[in-house]
Amino acid sequence: MKTHRHCFALDLINDPELILAYKKHHENVWPEIVKSIKDSGILALEIYLVENRLFMIMEVNEAFSFEKKDEMDANNLKVHEWEALMWKYQQALPTAKVGEKWLLMDQIYQLKA
């Protein structure tokens, strides 16, 4: 099965207590959120943090589409609840449009074997 990787960036509010709380939430992500991630075709998901900048890597299968994920999330109350909770800690990147959170990054280099 062919996979594809997507990378995203987002900022946290630059407050050490809020950043710590955000990290704590990710030590025990709600099972409903994990299920929604897997059900959408996301095979692996990692989030990294430097200062208040987040970097997320998603590895997806061939069945994954952003449209399908958005539709699934729109109909999932637990996802809405999780996203509202996370937004208390997050802030959009300076270049984000109104309503945008995680911004898709462009790949500019890849080391070939």
C-alpha positions in Angstrom: 0.0 0.0 0.0 1.3 3.4 -1.0 1.5 6.0 1.8 2.0 9.8 1.7 3.3 12.2 4.2 1.8 15.7 5.1 3.5 18.2 7.4 1.9 21.1 9.2 2.8 24.0 11.5 0.9 25.8 14.2 1.8 27.9 17.2 0.9 27.6 20.8 0.2 30.7 22.9 3.6 31.6 24.2 2.9 30.9 27.9 4.9 28.2 29.7 2.0 27.1 31.8 -0.3 26.8 28.8 2.4 24.9 26.8 2.8 22.5 29.7 -0.9 21.9 29.9 -1.1 21.3 26.1 1.7 18.7 26.4 -0.1 17.0 29.3 -3.3 16.7 27.1 -1.2 14.9 24.5 0.1 12.3 27.0 -3.5 10.9 27.1 -5.3 11.8 23.9 -9.0 10.9 24.2 -9.7 7.4 22.6 -12.5 8.9 20.4 -9.9 11.3 18.9 -7.4 8.5 18.3 -10.2 6.4 16.6 -11.3 9.4 14.4 -7.6 9.8 13.3 -7.2 6.2 12.4 -10.6 5.9 10.8 -9.8 8.7 8.4 -6.8 6.8 6.9 -4.1 8.4 9.0 -1.6 5.6 9.7 0.8 7.6 11.9 0.8 11.1 13.4 3.6 12.8 15.3 3.7 16.3 16.8 6.9 18.0 17.7 7.5 21.2 19.7 10.2 23.9 19.7 9.5 26.9 21.9 5.9 27.6 21.1 6.0 26.2 17.5 4.3 22.9 16.7 5.2 20.7 13.8 2.9 17.8 12.9 3.7 14.9 10.5 0.9 12.7 9.2 1.5 9.5 7.3 -1.7 8.6 5.4 -2.9 5.7 3.2 -4.3 5.9 -0.3 -7.9 6.2 1.0 -7.1 9.4 3.0 -8.4 12.8 1.7 -8.6 16.1 3.5 -12.2 16.4 2.3 -13.2 13.1 3.8 -11.4 13.9 7.1 -13.2 17.3 7.2 -16.5 15.6 6.6 -15.9 13.0 9.3 -14.8 15.7 11.8 -17.8 17.9 11.0 -20.1 15.0 12.2 -18.1 14.1 15.3 -19.0 15.9 18.5 -16.0 14.6 20.4 -13.7 16.0 17.7 -15.4 19.4 18.1 -15.0 19.2 21.9 -11.3 18.3 21.5 -10.6 21.0 19.0 -12.3 23.6 21.2 -10.2 22.5 24.1 -7.0 22.6 22.1 -7.7 26.0 20.7 -7.4 27.4 24.2 -3.7 26.7 23.9 -3.2 27.3 20.2 -2.8 30.4 18.0 -2.8 30.7 14.3 0.4 31.4 12.5 0.8 35.0 11.4 0.2 34.2 7.8 -3.0 32.1 8.5 -6.3 33.1 7.0 -9.3 33.5 9.2 -10.4 30.1 10.5 -7.2 28.3 9.6 -5.3 26.4 12.2 -2.7 23.9 11.1 -1.0 25.1 7.9 0.2 22.6 5.4 3.9 22.9 4.8 5.6 22.6 1.4 8.4 20.1 1.1 11.5 21.8 -0.3 14.1 19.0 0.1 14.3 15.2 0.4 17.4 13.2 0.8 17.3 10.3 -1.8 18.9 6.9 -1.0 
